Amino acid sequence: MSNEDEFFDAVTGLDSDESYEGVSEASFKDALVFDSSSQKNNGSVPQENGIKKHRTSLPAAMFSRNAVSVWSILKKCIGLELSKITMPIVFNEPLSFLQRITEYMEHTYLINRACSLSDSIERMQAVAAFAVSAVASQWDRTGKPFNPLLGETYELTREEQGFRLVSEQVSHHPPVSAFHAESLAGDFIFHGSIYPKLKFWGKSVEAEPKGTITLELLKHNEAYTWTNPYCCVHNIILGKLWIEQYGTVEIVNHSTGDKCVLNFKPCGMFGKELHKVEGYIQDKSKKKRCVIYGKWTECMWSVDPQTFESHKKSEKKGDNKKHKHEESEGAENDDADDMPEVQETVSVVPGSTLLWRIDSRPAHSAMMYNFTNFAMSLNELEPGMEAILAPTDCRFRPDIRAMENGNMDEASKEKERLEEKQRAARKERAKNEEEWSTRWFLMGTNPYTGNQDWIYTGGYFSRNYQDLPDIY
């Protein structure tokens, strides 16, 4: 098998790009919404106080990665893009990348909050909190999702959160995943097309964000766009794996001219800035209206700019003395990038308003790929779903299902079979001079950025699944 064909399982981070053009008619008139309340839930109580209950654990605990050396695979890849390098399945987590990007929707209540607010600066605060929360699930998630097969899809309807989502793997070289989510009440549309660019730098893997995410608040006739921060997984070869996110994220309200600039701070030599996010919101006249700060792993707050600056000045006086002491004790570690000790609490400036706080993970999360409760439920296949889901839905992928059930040998065999089947299909198309046709998304232009994007064309939820590819 050539390296060109072996792209399926590169280490994958979350970056984002966007897709969509004004297709509200296609979005909201293709409905046959999955009635999740009528389905059973693997023998558990399906509802509590009228709310659908989802599973809170996986069928089996994760497999130990300690016995596998990744160095033998990556030692020739320093400085190269990783999209064509095969990784052992033991470094995966039992989710497709299409399911992983669905985790953006875990804190959908923040979008609903933005829809309900009348002040544009307050709406931007809620959108900024959502943008930070969208990457929060990556905390301690050092397993990589399965790369989707060309034509693979995923759908999720969450009536209790008020949204539905559909995604499709629309390209093979480079791998591109397009998604489209919308409010069940018609309040918002959220969309993107994601193609992470990854590089290995000896001790770490860096995911470069490519493209833009778009959120449309239909009631307010507003569109927001932004790009996710860089993501880096440290100690790929030796030591404890840990993740940091860094870079500047600009959220633009294309209707009002308001802008939020968020700085995801790199860890730094002494780890003082680990996980910190700090930024501000300015109006169209470039006047700073508020400061936003916190940690992407914990919470985000908002406060008046003058109050924030006064607080920072008083903090700096104490920090200067402490920093001089730390410099004398600092040491270089050539073997592993030790994760700095996490300072769990954010120093809250008096007068601040809480925008978002992360939900606690289940007690058994560490034994189950550090999944959140939301992630635990994404590959759940309930009785009755088989008759409703598209046959290309990644819940039907046998390699992911085998891994979720703890059968690593079967998972490895199935992954190899699926890869070989996709290679054979690609060769057959080349032989017949056929072009691949996407089903639910088409290449178009994003009306807010002017960039090319994969546009949702509608129709998925009408359940017309004729002529879908046989990928499993």
Secondary structure, DSSP 8 states (H G I E B T S, - for coil): --TTT--TT------------S-HHHHHSS-----GGGS-BTTB--EETTEE----S-SS-----TT--SHHHHTT-BTSB-TT----GGGEEEEEHHHHHHGGGGGTHHHHHHHH-SSHHHHHHHHHHHHHHTTGGGTT--SEEE---TT-EEEEEETTTTEEEEEEEEETTTTEEEEEEEETTS-EEEEEEE--EEEE-SSEEEEE--S-EEEEETTTTEEEEE---EEEEE-SSSS--EEEEEEEEEEEETTT--EEEEEE----TTSTTTTEEEEEEE-TT--EEEEEEEETTTEEEEE-HHHHHHHHHHHHHHHHHHHHHHHHH----SS---------S----TT-EEEEE-----TTGGGTTT--HHHHTTT---TTGGGTS-TTBGGG-HHHHHHHTT-HHHHHHHHHHHHHHHHHHHHHHHHTT-----SSEEEEE-TTT--EEEEE-S-GGGT--TT-----
